Amino acid sequence: MDNLIALLVAAPLLGAAVLLCGGRRLDRFGHWIGTLLAAASFVVGAVLFVDMLGKGADQRALHQYLFSWIPVEGFRADVAFQLDQLSMTFVLLITGVGTLIHIYSIGYMEHDERRRRFFGYLNLFLAAMLLLVIADNYLLLYVGWEGVGLASYLLIGFWQHKPSAATAAKKAFLVNRVGDMGLSIAIMLMFTTFGTFAFGPVLASTGETSEGKLTAIGLMLLLAACGKSAQVPLQSWLGDAMEGPTPVSALIHAATMVTAGVYLIVRSGAIFNAAPDAQLVVVVVGGVTLLFGAIVGCAKDDIKKALAGSTMSQIGYMILAAGLGPIGYVFAIMHLVTHGFFKAGLFLGAGSVMHGMNDEVDMRKFGGLRRYMPVTFITFGLGYLAIIGFPGLSGFFSKDKIIEAAFAKGGTEGWILGAVTLLGAAITAFYMTRVMLLTFFGEKRWQPDAEGHDPHPHESPKSMTIPMIVLAFGSVFAGGFFSIGDRFLNWLEPVTGHSHGDSPVSAMTVTAATMVVLVIGVAIAWAMYGRGPVPVVAPRGSLLTRAARRDLLQDDFNHVVLVRGGEHLTRSLVYVDHTLVDGVVNGTAATMGGLSGRLRKLQNGYARSYAVSMFGGTAVVIAATLLMRAV
């Protein structure tokens, strides 16, 4: 079975190579090649999963060594894979949801003349993401990490004829490079500290390393996670990335790429457990982003950008849980998996709405679509109920566990984190109810497009609705399946560890409080958007609403602090370079040039001048000698 691990990456990588290099002769059936190879990777993952289930909890890890990339004295970089319970969870999520999104894309991208290339990019993304999660060392993980960044750039900017898409792709690429610097520095620190990149030796040696070094490594890993997972302060790219095709939003920004940061932190749990200061920063970043994304999601009229704010917020829940240490690692991954189902379903549902509404994204121009798109309405509605934590659905089980873990942190910190997670749950219920009401309820509000054509809402083809139905089943049943008998906890605990903590409140109290804030959020949204007509043009709104529409001024802040700050820093460096560095160099050259010019005048070529100079020199020597004797 060890020899099958490489096939997980090889199948989609082969698809990317064939589709991107095969030329236009593959245009007619290239999308089927990409879909079949993505499905092949899922089948391989399922076979390995079944084999893993047949082994004891401490014997499930598989390793496959391929070759040594850089074998030199004092430095060894291997290409080797590790498949344990944590990486297997990600493999099944990536390949399973990825295959469904490939199937959905067959219908969604049917009329795009560059469909073959799109599927090539999707396959490239799957290969890079799989490499990231099955690598057995940080250096190989970094290769997959950068591959994901490249593929996301290509997919976000796929419709490059749109200036907004090209700009969004560049923005995502640049912001992620900041985070990638954190990962590269962390890897360098690991090598100088531990002498290796491999997970096993690094994580096993944390008890023998100073807390200061581990804190530095942990903070750099967190910086990397902030970039990939769109956490404060590197969150600004996620909303703009909605310019890419909707399947890209579902694949990259719901189920896979944005979860890479959560994987990195949980995989490096031993480092954060030994560095409490770094762990505290992780919790703070997760809590701040949780509320930041939720507030932004409340004010967006663009359906995809509202879901993007939701993604930011839900990943914040996961990062916060990962920052709780062994109390929250399992629940962070559990919410990650359930979120992969319902958020991918919500994004695909948004794409189905756009497909039937001439690519309109403004929810204020929807209304009453449940009558025209029944399958989309039901599947989207189940995803909505799951994400707000409706009892019995997936989000109810996974999000409640994170809220319980927050309270279990204990002390004042536990109460603060518990309150933050509850507030986030209330806001989630509000903005997701708002999305449902504006899109599927009320009277129709759609208007003719720029060319004067009236939209004709209709249900999407089966290639699009079937993946939505499958994801809806996951949205409904996955959380309960994982929770029965602590099935998911027992699955991951051998890798991540787990401790129950000492919660000051009972699980029943947490559940009751969650239900109360859920009802409050839904009621407020109904009062604002469900009882009367919704204006097609958004009202001016409060100061907070206007700020939230502009992503809480994140781009303004980046422009003032980073862009303007960078410009002033660059001008200052240029000034110092010209005046100080070049001034010293040029001044020295000018001084020597002037001195040499003056000395050159003494060499005039006349014998009488040289004779006078010799006579003068002799006179000075004689005078000095006589003076010294007299003294």
N, C-alpha and C positions, 0 to 999 in steps of 0.2 A: 504493500500500500504506500510505502514511503515514496516509491518511484512515480506515483500518480500526482504528487503535489505540484510538480513543475507544470503539469498539463493545465492546471488552473490558470496560470498566466499565459502559457503558450497558445491556448486556443484563441482567446480574443486578440493576442498580439499577432498571430497569424492572420486573423481577419483584418486587422488594421493594415498590415503590410499588403495583403492582396487587394483590398479596396482602394487604398491610397496610391498604389503603384500599378494597378491593373488597367487603368485607362478607361475610356468611355465605352468600350465593348462590354463592360460589366454593369452599365447603367440600368439595364432592364431587370437584372436579378441580383444586383449587389446587396440590396437591403436584406434579401433572404440569406445570403452568405453571412452577413454580420449577425443576424438574429440567430441563426443555427449555431454559430460558434459561441455566442453568448450562452445559449441554452446548453451547449456541450460542456461549458465550464461549470454550469449549475449542476449538471448530471454528475460530473466528476466530484464536485463538492458533496453532493448527496451520498454518493457511494462511500466517500471517506467518512462522512458523518455517521452512516450506519455502522461502518467498521469500528469507529470510535466508541459508539454506544455499547458495543460488545465487550469492551475492555473495562478494567477497574479504573476508578477515578484518578489514581496516581500513575497509570500506565497509558494514558490516552495521548500524550504528546508524541508527535511524529517529527522526524528530522530528515531532511534530504540535502546532502552536500553535492553540489555540482562541480565547482572548480574554484581555485584560488585566483582571485582577480589580480591582486598585487602581492606576490610572495617575496618579500625582501627581509633582510635581517632587521629585527626590531619593529617591523610593520607588516601586518598580514590582513588583507581584506578578502574575505571569502564570499562567494555567491552561494548561499545556503538558505534553506527554508525551514521554518518551524511552524507546525500546525498543532495548536493546543485548543482548549475549549474556548478561549477568548478569540483567537484568530478564526476558528471555525465559525463562531457566531457571525463575524463580519463577512466571511466568505459566503455563507448562505444568504445573508442580507444583500450583499453587493450583487451576486450572480442572480438571485431570485428576483429581486426588484428590478435589477438591470435588464433581465430578459423580458419582463413584463413591459418595461418602458421601450425596449426595442420593438416589441409587437405593436404597442400603441403608436410608435413613430411611423410604422408602415402606412397607417392611414393618415396620420397627422401631416406627414411630409410628402404625401402622394404626388402633389403637383409641383414640388420643388425640383428644379432641374439639377441641383447638386445633391440629390438625396444619397447617392452612393458615397460621396465624400462625408456626408453627415454621419452615416453609419460607420465609416472608417474611424472618425473621431470618437464615436461612442465606444467602439471596440478598444481604441487606444486608451480611453479613460478607464475602462474596466480593467485592462491589463495593468495599468499603473497603480490603480487602487488596490488590486489584489496583491501586487508586489509589495506595496506598503504594509499590508496587514499580515503577510506570511513571511516576511523577511525575519531572519534570526539574529540580525545585528542592526545597529543604528545606522551604519553607513549604507547598507543596502536599502534600509527603510528610507533614507534620504533620497536615493535614486527614484524610488516610487513616489516620494513626496514631490519631487520636482517634476516627475512625469505627470502627476495629477495637475500641477499648476499649469503645465504646457497645454494639456488636453482641455482644461477649463477655459484657458484663453482662446483656444481655437473654437470651442463650442459657444461661448458667450458671444464672440464676435462673428459667428457663422454668417449672419446676414450683414456682411460688412459693407453692403451698399447703403446701409443706414448709418449715418454719422454717430447716432446715439449708441448703436451696438458696438461700433469700433472703439468709441471712447470708453464704454463700460468694460470692454475686454482689456484695454490698456490699464484702466484703473484697477481692476481685479488683479492683474499681473503685477503691477507695481506695489500695491498694498501687501500682496502675498510675499513679495520679495523681502519686505521688511521682516515679516515673521520668519522667513526662511533663513535670514541671517542669524536669528536666535537659535534655530536648530543647528546650523553649522558651527556656531560658537560652542553650543552645548556638546556637540560631538568632539570638538577639539579638546574641551575641558575633560571629557570622559577619557580620551586617550592619554592625555598627560597625567591624569589621576589614576586610572586603572590599568593603562597599558593595553587596552582592548576596546573593541566596539560591541562585542557579543552581549546579548541580553543577559545570559546566565551569569557570567563572571562579573559584569557590571552591577547587576541588581543584588548579587550575593555578597558583594564587598562593601555595601553602603555602611555597615556597622563598623568598619575599620577606617572610615574616612571622616575628615573634619566636617562639622556641620556647615561651616562657612562655604566650603567648596560645593557641598551638596545643595545649599541654598542658591548659589550662583547657577549651577546646572539646572536646578528646578525652575528658576525664573526665566532662563533662556528657553527651556522647553515650553513654558507657559506662553512666552512671546510667540513661539512657533504655532502653538495651538490657537492663540488669538487670531493669527492671520488666516489659517485654514478654516476655522470654525466661526469666523465673523464675530469675535467678541471684542468688547471695548478694551483698548482704543483702536483696534484695527477692523472695525465693523463696517466702514463706510462703503465697501465695494458690493455688499450683498444686494441691496435694493436696486442698484443700477444694473446688476447682473441679470435682472429679469428681462433685459432687452434680448436675450437669447431665446431660441425656440422653447416652447413650454416643456417638451420632454427633457430639455437640458435643465430647466428649473426643477423638475421632479427628480431627476437623477442626481445632479450635483448638489443642489441646494436644499434637498429634503432628506435623502436617504444615505448618501455616501460621502461626498467630499467634505461637507461641513461637519461630519462626525469624526474626521481624521484626528482633529485636536483632542477629542474625548478619548479616542483610542490611545493616543500618545501619552496622555496623562495617566490613564489606568494602567497601561503597559509598564510605565515607569513608576508605578505606585510605591515601590520600595524606596526610591529616591525621595519622593515627597513625604513618605512616612517618617524618614529620618531628618527632614528639613521642615519643621513646623512653620517657620516664617514664610517659606515659599508656599506651603499648603494654605496658609491663611490668605495669601494674595490670590490664590486660585478661587477660594470661596468668595472673596470680595468681587473679583472680576465676574464670576458667574452670577452673583446676586444683582450687581449693577446692570449687567447685560440683560438679565431676565426682565427687569422693569423697563429698561431702555427700549428693547424690542417691542414689548407689549404696548407701551405708550405710542410708539411710532405706528404700530399696526392699527390703532384706534382711529387714526386720522386719514388713512389712505383711501382714496376712492378707486384707485387702480387695484383690481382684484389680485393680481400677482404680487404687487408690492405690499398689499395687506398681508398676504401669506408669507412674504419674505420677512416682514417684521415679526410674524408669528414664529418663523423658523429661528430667527435670532434669539427670541425669548425662550423657546423650548430647548435650544442648545445651551442657553444660560442655565436652565434647570439641571442639565446633565453635567455641566462644568462645576456648578455648585455642589452637586452630589459627589463628583469625583474629588473635590477639595475637602470633603468630609473624611476622607481616608477609608479605612476598612468598613466603616459604617455605611458608606454610600457607593462604593465601587460597583457592586452588583446592580444596584438600583439605577445607577447612571447608564449602564449598558442595557438594562431592561427597558428603560424609557427610550433609549436610542433605537432599539429594535421596534417597539410599538410605534414610535414616532415615524420610523421609516415606512410603516404601513399606512397610517392615516394621513401623514403629510404628503406622501407621494400620491395617494388617492385624491387628496384635495387639489394638488397641482394639476393632475391629469383631468380632474373635473373642471378646473378653471380653463384648461385648454379646450375641453369639450364645449364649454360655454362660448369661448372665443370662436371656435370652429363654426358654431351655429349662428354667431352674431357678427359675421364679417370682420373678425379679429378685433372687435371692440373690447376694451379692457375697463372702461369706466362703469363701475357698478351703478352709478346714478342713472345710467342709460339702459339698465336691464329691467328687472321687475317682472314678476309673474311667470318666470320661465319654467316653473315646475309643471305647468300644463303642456309645455312643448317638448321638454326634455325629461321624461319621467325616470329613465335609468340614471342619467346624470344627477338628477335631484336626489334620488334615493341613495346612491353611492356617496355623493358629496355630503348628504345629510348624515350618514353614518360616520363619515370621517369627522364631521363637525361635532357630533355627540361624543366621539372618542376623545378628541383633543380637549374638550372642555371638562372631561372627567365625569361623564354621565355614568351612573352606577351600572356595573356589569360589563361595560365596554373597556377596551384595552387601556385607554388613558386613565381611567379610574384606578386601575390596579398599579400602574407604573408611577404616575404622578403622586398618588397618595403615599407611596413608599418613600419618595424623595422628601415629601413634607414631613413624614414621620421621622426620617433620618435627620432632617434639619433640627427638629425639636430634640432628638436624642443626642445632639452635640453637647447639650447640657449647659448650665449656667446662663449668663446674660447673652452670650453669643448664640446659644441655642434658641432663646426666645426671639432674638432679632431675626435670625435666619428663618425661623418658623413663620414669623409675621410677614417677611418678604415673600416667601413662597405662597402663602395664603393670598396676599395682595395680588401677586402675579396670577393666581388662579381666578380671582375675581375679574381682573382686566381681560384675561383670556376669554372668559365666558362672555364678556361684553363685546369685544371686537369680532369674535367669531359669529356671535348671534347677529351682529350688524351685517356681516358679509352674507349670511343666509337670508336675512330679511331683504336687503337691497337687491339680491340676485334673483331669488326664487319666489318671493312673496310680493304682495301689493299689486298695483296696476302696472301694465306695461308702460315703459317710459322711453323706449328706443326711438331713435330719430334717423332720418336719411343720412347716409354717409356723405363724404365730400363730393362724390359724383352724383348725388341725388337718388341713390338706390336705397330702398327700404330693406332692413334686415328681415330675413324669413327664418326665425328660429326653428331648428330641427334637431332631432337626435343624431348623434354621431354614429359612424359605421361600427360593426361588431369588432373590427380590429382595434378600435379605441375603447369600446364599452366593456369588452371581456376583461382586459387588464384592470379596469376600474372595479369590476365586480369582484375579482380575486382579491384586490387590495382591500376592498370593503369587508370581506370575510376576515382578513387579518386584523382590520380595525375593530371588529366586533369580538373575535374569539381569542386573539393572541394573548392578551393580558391575562385573562382567566386561565388559559392553558398553562402559562408560565407560573402562575401563582398557586395552582393546586398542588398541595404537598410541598411547597417551596421548591418546585421543580427547577426553576431557573437559578435560584440561589444555590442549590446543590450542584448544579451543572458548572457554575463559574467559580465557586468558592475555592476549589483546589488551586486555581491560578491567581485569583485576586485577593483571596482571604476575605473574612467577614467577621465583624463584631457587632453586637446588638446595641451597644451604648446604654445609657441610663436616661430614658426619656421622662420628663416631668409630667407628660400627659399620655393618656392611653390612646391606643389605635382607634378606638371607637370615638373618642373625643375629637381626634384629628379628622376622622371621616365626617363627623357631624359638622365641624367647622367648615370643612371643604364644601359640603353640600349647601351650607348657608351662604357662603360667598358666591357659589355658583348661581344660586337662585337670584341673589342680588344683582350680579352682573347681567344675567339674562333679562331680568325685569327692567333694569335701566335701559338696556338696548331696545326692548320692546316699547317702552314708553317713548323713546326718541324716534324710532324708525318703523314701528309696527302699527301704530294707531292712526296715522294720518298720511296724507300724500307726502312724498319725498321730493324736494325740489331737484330738478335736473342739474342746476348750477349750485355748487356747494356754497352755503352761507359763509360770511367772513370768519365767524367763529371766535373763540376766546384767544388770548395770547398763547396759552399752552397748545391749543389746537393748531394755530398758525405755525408755531415752532415745530410741532410734531409733523405737520405736512412737509416741513423742510428737514425732516429727520433730526429733530432737536438741534438744528444748526451744526450738525457734525461736519458738513463740508465747509461751512463758514469758519469753524474752529480750525480745521485742517489748513484752510487757505491762509488764515492769519498766522497761525503758529508754525506750520510746516513750510508752506509755500513762501509766504512773505518772510518768515524767519530764515528760510534757506536762502532767499534772495539777498537779505541783508548780510547773512554770514558770508555768502559768496563774494559780495562787494567788499566786505571788510577784508577778506583774505586776499582779494585782488589788490586792494589798496596797500596792504602790508607787503605783498609781494613786489609791487612796483616801487614803493617808497623805501622800504627797509632792505629787503633782500636784493632787489635790483639796484637800489641806491648804493648799498655797500659795494657791490660788484662793480657797478659803473663808476662810482667815486674812486675806488682803488685804481681802476684802469685809467681814469682821467688824471689822477695824481701822478702815477708812474709815467704817463705820457708827457705831462707838463715838465716833470723833473728831467726826463730823458731829453726833451727838447732844449732845456736850458743847458744841460751838460753837453749836448751836441755842439753848442756854439763855441765851446772851448777847443774843439777839434776843427780849426779853420784851415789847416794845410800850410800855414806860413811858418818858415823856419825861425824867423826872428821872434814870433810869438812864443814858440816852444822854448827858445833860448831864454827869453825873459821869465817864463814860468819856471825853468830849471834854476835860474839865478835867484828868483824869489823864494823858491822852496829851499835852496841851500842856505839862504840868509836866515830863514825862519828856523831851520835846524840848528845853525850856529848860535843864534840868539837864545834859543831854548837851552842849549848845552851850557852856555856861559851863565845863564840865570840859575840853573840848577846847581852849578858849582858855587855860585855866590851864596846861595841859601845854605 
